[in-house]
Amino acid sequence: MRWFIKVMCAAGMGFASLAGAVQAQSGDRHMDFHGSMSPSGDRIVYYSYREGRVPDLFILDVNRNREQRLTETPHMWETGPEWSPTGNRIAFARGESMSYLRAIIRDLDTGAEIDLGPGVDPAWSRDGSRIAWRGPNATIWVANADGSEARGLNLDHLRGVKSEPAWSFDGGFLTFIMEEEGEDPTRDVYLYELSSGGTWQLTDSPAGETGAFLLPDGDTLIFAALDGTSAPQVYKYTVSAGGTPELLTATDAGQYHYFPSLSPNPQTILFEAGDWNENRFFIYSLDIVTGTVRQLTGRRGRRGR
C-alpha cells in the first residue's frame, strides 16, 4: 500500500453518470438501513424503522429469506450494526436518542455486552482483533476487540467532525469522513496511518461523501455521494488515478442510495436504496464487476421469532 500513499493527493474529483438502474421494490412499509453481512455470507444485520418510531436491529437469513428481530427496545435507538469477522459478535450504537448514543459490542452466543463508551459508527478490523468508532471530542477512537486499550486518535490538526471509520485490509490504515467547519461544510474522505499518525485527504469535492471504504487493492475507494444534481448514489474511485469516479448505481431522481459496505466477497457490496416520500428503503447487494443487483430485505418471506 506504500506506493499508493505517494500518489493519493491526485487531481480533484468530478462525477459522471453511467451504470445500470436499481429500483426499490414495492412492499410493506419499512425502512432498512446500514446492512452488514456475516463472514459466512448467508446473513445480514441492519437497523430498521419497520415498527415504531425508533429503530431496532434485525438479522436476515438471505438464502431462506427469513428475518429475525435482534432487539426490541421501544425506548432505545439502535443503529449502525457491524458484523464481526469472527462471526459471533455485532457492534452497534444504542441510546435514548440519536444525540446520545454509545458504542456497544454484543456477543451473539451469550448476549453479553461490552460498552465502549459514547460513540457511533463502530467498525471492525478485518481480522476482528480491533474496533474503531467515532467517540468523544468528535474524533476517531480505536480499541482492542474486548474494549481494552481504548484511545482517541490525534486528529486535532483537522478542524471538523471525524466519523465513519473503516479499516484497510492490512489493518494499518483507517479511512474516515471529515466534515469541515464553516457555514457551508463539506464532507471528504481522509486516510490515517496508525503507525505514524500521518493523514492524507483522498477526496476533494462538494459532493458530500459517506460510507467510504477501500477495497483489498488499497487503491479503489467505494463511497456514496451527491453529485449536486440528483439524489446520492454509490461510486467507485481509483485514488491513484484521480479524475472522475465511476457511478455504480443509478436510478430516477427520487431514489436515494446510502452507506455501501463490503461483503466477505470483495467483488460484492451492500447498499440501501429507497424513496423518502414513500418511507420505504431496502438493502441490496451489488456485484461491482458484473453490475448484478439483488434485493435482500423487503422480499415476501417469513419472519422468525
N, C-alpha and C positions, 0 to 999 in steps of 0.2 A: 504493500500500500504506500510505501515511501515515495515511489515515483509520482503517484497521484497527488500527494501533498504539494509537490513543487509547482504544479500547474493548475491548482484548483481555483485560483483567482482569475479565471478566464473571463471572456467577454460577458457583458450583461445579457440578460435573457429577454427574448421576445416569445411570442406564442403563435402557434399555427393551429389550424383546425383540420383534423383528419381522424380517422378511426371509425369503427362500426358503432351503431346506435345501441343503446340499452334502454329498455322501457320497464319501469316499475309495474308489477302486475297488480291487478285488482284483487281484493281480498278483504278480510275483516279489518276493521280499523285498528292499526297498531303502528308503533314507531320503534324500529330496531336499529341500534347504533353500535359502532365500535366492536366489530366482530374479531375474535381471536381464535385461531384453530389449535386444536390439541396436537401434540407431537405425532400421534398416530394418524392424524389427518381425517379422522372419522367423526369428530365432534367440534363444535364451535361454541364459545361462550360470548355473550353480548348483553348489553343492557337495553331495556325496553320500557316505553311508556304505555305498554299494552293495556294495562289496567291501573286505574287510579291516577293520581296527579303526580306521583313520584316514581322514578324508575326502579325496577328490580332487575336482578341478574337471571338469565336463562341459559340453559345448555340445550343444544340441538344435536341429536344423532343424525348426521347428514344422510347416511345410507338408508336408514329406516324412516327418516322424516318424522322422528319422534322427539317432542320437546319436553323439557323438564324445567320447572322453576327452581332456581338455586336459592333465591332469597325471597322472603315475603315480609317486608317491613314497611307498613303503610305510613310510618312517620320518619323514615330514614331514606336518604338518597344513596343509591349505589350505582357507580358509573365506571367507565373506562377499564373493563376487566382485561387482564393479560394472562394467558395460559403459560405456565412454567414449562420450559423444555424438559424437565424431569417428569412431567405429566400428572403429578399428584397435587399440584398447588395452583391457585389462582390469586393474582394480585389485583386489587381494585381500589377505588376510593369510596368512602362512606361518610355520611354526616347528616346533620339535621337540616342543612340547607346547602345549596351549591356554593355559598360563600364560606362555608365552614366544613371542609372535608378532611379526612385523614386517610393516609395510605395504609392498606390492610393486606396481609397475606393470609390466605385460608388454606389449610390442609384439607383436601377433598376426602381423604380417608377417615380422618379423626374429627374434623370440624374445628380443630384448634386454630387459633388465630394469632398472628403477630401484628402489633400496632406499630408502624414505623414512625408515626407522628403526623403532624399536619402536612397535607400534601395531596397531589393528584398526579395523573399521568404515569403510573408505575410501568416500568419496562424491564424485562429480564435480559441478562446477558445470554448469549447463545448457548452457553454450557450450563446455565441455570445456577451458577455459583454466586452471582451478584445481581443486584437490582438497583435501578435508578428511578428517580421521580422528581417532580417539581415540589420542592419543600419550602420551608420558611425563607424569608428575605428574597422572594421572587427569583430564586436560583435553583440549579440542579443539585440534587443530593444523590449520593451512592452509598451502598452498604452491602455487607455480605448477605447471602440468602436467608440467614437466620436473624437478620436485623442488626447484627453486631458491626462495630466499627463504622457507624454512620457518620458521614461528613458532607458538608456543603462544599461545592466546587468554587474556587476563587474566580469568579467571573465579573468582578466589580468594574473592570475596565470597559465592560459593555453596559451601556446605560439603557436599561429596559428590563422587561419581564422575560425570563427564560423558562421555557416549558417544553413538553412533549419530547423527552429524551428517547433515543433509540440507539442500541449498541451496534457497532460494526461486528462483522463475523469473527474477527480475530480478538475481539474484546478489548482492543487498545484504544478505541475511539468512541465518542458519543456524538451523534447529531442531535441538534435541538433547535427549537424555534425561538427567535428573539424578536419581541415586539418593542420597537423603539419608542422612546418617549416623545411627546410633542402633540400638537393639535391634530395632525393627520398621520398617525403612526403606521409604519409598515411592518410586515412580518416576513422575515427572511430566515433561511436555513444556515446554521453555523455548525462547525465541527470542532470538537475538543479532544486533544490527546491527553490521556490520563497520566502518562509517564512524565511528560514535560510541562503540562499545563498550557500548551500552545493552542490557540484558536484561529480558525480560518472561516471566512464568510464564503458560503457556497453559492448562494443566490443573491441577486440584487435587482429586484423588480418591484413594481407596485402591486403585484398580483395577490399578495397575502397568503403565503404557503402554510400548509398544515399537514400533519400526519406524515412527515418526511422520514425516510429510512434508506439506507444503502443496501444494494444487492450484494451477493458474495464477492463480486469482482472488485468492490471497493470504489468503483467509478460511476456506477449507474445509480441515480437518485430517483426515488419514487415519491411523489407528493400530490396533494390536492391543492388547487388554487383557483382563484378567479382570474379571468383574462381581461376584465374590465368591460365586457360587453354581454356576458351571459352568466348563468349560474356556475358555481365551482365544478370542476372536472378533475380527473386524475391524469397526471403526466409522468413521463419518463424523460430523464435528463442525463446526458453524458457530461459529467462535470469537467473532465479534462479537455473536451472539445469545445465547451461553451456553446454559444449560439442559441438556437430555438429548441425548446423542449418538444417532445412528441406527445401528442394527445392520445391517451389510451382509451378514454371513454367519451362518448358524445351523445347528447340527447337534445330534445327540444329545450327552449329557454326555461321551461318550468321545472326541469329535472335538476336536482342537486346531488352531487356526488362528493362524499366526505371520507376522511380517515381511512386511507388504504393501510393494509397491514400484510405482512408476508406469511405465507403458509409454510409448512415443512418442505414443500416442493418449491424451490426458489423460482420456478417458472410461473407460479400461481400466486396471485394476491387476492385479498378480500377487500371489499369496499361496500359502502352503503349508498343506496340511491333512492330518491323519493321526491315527493312534492309537498311542500309545506302547506299549500292551500287545501290539500286533501288529508293532511295529518297522517300520511302513510309513507313509511320507509321500510326497506327490506335490505338484508345482507346478500351480497352477490360474490361470486368468485370470478376471476378473470385470468385466463391464460395469456400472459403478456407476449408470447411468441405467436400463437395462432389467432389470438383475439376472441377466443371462445368464452362466452359469458354464461354463467349458470346461476339462477336464483336459488338461494339456500333457505332463507326464512320466509314465512308467509305463504308457503305452499299448503294446499289442503292436506292435512295429515292428522296424526294422533298426538295428543298431549299426555305426558307422563304425570305421575303424582308429584 
